[in-house]
Amino acid sequence: MIRKHALALAAVLLAAACLSTPTKRYFQIVAEVRDGSPSHRVDRALYVEPVRVDPLYDDFRVIYRVSAYELKYYSSVFWAKKPDALFREAMGDYLLKKGGFSRVTLDVLQGDPEIVLRATVRQIEEIDNPKVWYGRLAMDLEFLEFKSGRTILRHTFDRYKPLGARKVRFLPAVLSGILVDELDVALAKLAEVLAAK
């Protein structure tokens, strides 16, 4: 009799575990300055504009691609903020810590910016291939003169990098790494263009 009750209780607990909703998880983009990464002197005040994001990706939900034709949203995996805020804060923080600019601000009224960084996120997704999962980040970065609005430099990229394993928890670090690599490339180009003037 006791054994029947124990089996019934175990069955109920197992069913409850299967029906329970998964824990929600929240991720962010963190662009960290790496030891030994090259520093490029620009010595101008930079304003980072609000980031534009393609409407498909402008969502708290993390997107994963299962084929060229099909995208899905995770039901329990989210960005801590919408991608526009995540990328603007990550870029501003990185460029401030990296140095090279006389000042970096997210508020156009703080100081007197000389250069504007305008960024557009075209794609931010996980690509789930049968054997390897990838992080994909496609962006346009444009540096402009603040007063004239004239373009100084454009840098566009569309990069894929494999995740450490087929788990979504590796996605934010991979995307953050791509962002850092491409910001460094853009900064090198910007410093070169400004030095040639």
SULFENTA-V680616 format. One record per residue. RES is the residue in three letters. OMEGA is omega as a letter, one per 20 degrees, with the letter a starting at -180 (none if undefined). Layout:
# SULFENTA-V680616
res->RES omega->OMEGA
res->RES omega->OMEGA
This chain:
# SULFENTA-V680616
res->MET omega->a
res->ILE omega->r
res->ARG omega->r
res->LYS omega->r
res->HIS omega->r
res->ALA omega->r
res->LEU omega->r
res->ALA omega->r
res->LEU omega->r
res->ALA omega->r
res->ALA omega->r
res->VAL omega->r
res->LEU omega->r
res->LEU omega->r
res->ALA omega->r
res->ALA omega->r
res->ALA omega->a
res->CYS omega->a
res->LEU omega->a
res->SER omega->r
res->THR omega->r
res->PRO omega->r
res->THR omega->r
res->LYS omega->r
res->ARG omega->a
res->TYR omega->a
res->PHE omega->r
res->GLN omega->r
res->ILE omega->a
res->VAL omega->r
res->ALA omega->a
res->GLU omega->r
res->VAL omega->a
res->ARG omega->r
res->ASP omega->r
res->GLY omega->r
res->SER omega->a
res->PRO omega->r
res->SER omega->a
res->HIS omega->a
res->ARG omega->r
res->VAL omega->r
res->ASP omega->r
res->ARG omega->r
res->ALA omega->a
res->LEU omega->r
res->TYR omega->r
res->VAL omega->a
res->GLU omega->r
res->PRO omega->a
res->VAL omega->r
res->ARG omega->r
res->VAL omega->r
res->ASP omega->a
res->PRO omega->r
res->LEU omega->a
res->TYR omega->a
res->ASP omega->a
res->ASP omega->r
res->PHE omega->a
res->ARG omega->r
res->VAL omega->a
res->ILE omega->r
res->TYR omega->a
res->ARG omega->r
res->VAL omega->r
res->SER omega->r
res->ALA omega->a
res->TYR omega->a
res->GLU omega->r
res->LEU omega->r
res->LYS omega->r
res->TYR omega->r
res->TYR omega->a
res->SER omega->a
res->SER omega->a
res->VAL omega->a
res->PHE omega->r
res->TRP omega->a
res->ALA omega->r
res->LYS omega->r
res->LYS omega->a
res->PRO omega->r
res->ASP omega->r
res->ALA omega->a
res->LEU omega->a
res->PHE omega->r
res->ARG omega->r
res->GLU omega->a
res->ALA omega->a
res->MET omega->r
res->GLY omega->a
res->ASP omega->a
res->TYR omega->a
res->LEU omega->r
res->LEU omega->a
res->LYS omega->a
res->LYS omega->a
res->GLY omega->a
res->GLY omega->r
res->PHE omega->r
res->SER omega->r
res->ARG omega->r
res->VAL omega->a
res->THR omega->r
res->LEU omega->a
res->ASP omega->a
res->VAL omega->a
res->LEU omega->r
res->GLN omega->r
res->GLY omega->a
res->ASP omega->a
res->PRO omega->r
res->GLU omega->a
res->ILE omega->r
res->VAL omega->r
res->LEU omega->r
res->ARG omega->a
res->ALA omega->r
res->THR omega->r
res->VAL omega->r
res->ARG omega->r
res->GLN omega->r
res->ILE omega->a
res->GLU omega->r
res->GLU omega->r
res->ILE omega->a
res->ASP omega->r
res->ASN omega->a
res->PRO omega->a
res->LYS omega->a
res->VAL omega->r
res->TRP omega->a
res->TYR omega->r
res->GLY omega->a
res->ARG omega->r
res->LEU omega->r
res->ALA omega->a
res->MET omega->r
res->ASP omega->r
res->LEU omega->r
res->GLU omega->r
res->PHE omega->a
res->LEU omega->r
res->GLU omega->a
res->PHE omega->a
res->LYS omega->a
res->SER omega->a
res->GLY omega->a
res->ARG omega->r
res->THR omega->r
res->ILE omega->a
res->LEU omega->r
res->ARG omega->r
res->HIS omega->a
res->THR omega->r
res->PHE omega->r
res->ASP omega->a
res->ARG omega->r
res->TYR omega->r
res->LYS omega->a
res->PRO omega->r
res->LEU omega->r
res->GLY omega->r
res->ALA omega->a
res->ARG omega->r
res->LYS omega->a
res->VAL omega->a
res->ARG omega->r
res->PHE omega->a
res->LEU omega->a
res->PRO omega->a
res->ALA omega->r
res->VAL omega->r
res->LEU omega->r
res->SER omega->r
res->GLY omega->r
res->ILE omega->a
res->LEU omega->r
res->VAL omega->r
res->ASP omega->a
res->GLU omega->r
res->LEU omega->r
res->ASP omega->r
res->VAL omega->a
res->ALA omega->r
res->LEU omega->r
res->ALA omega->r
res->LYS omega->a
res->LEU omega->r
res->ALA omega->a
res->GLU omega->r
res->VAL omega->a
res->LEU omega->r
res->ALA omega->a
res->ALA omega->a
res->LYS omega->none
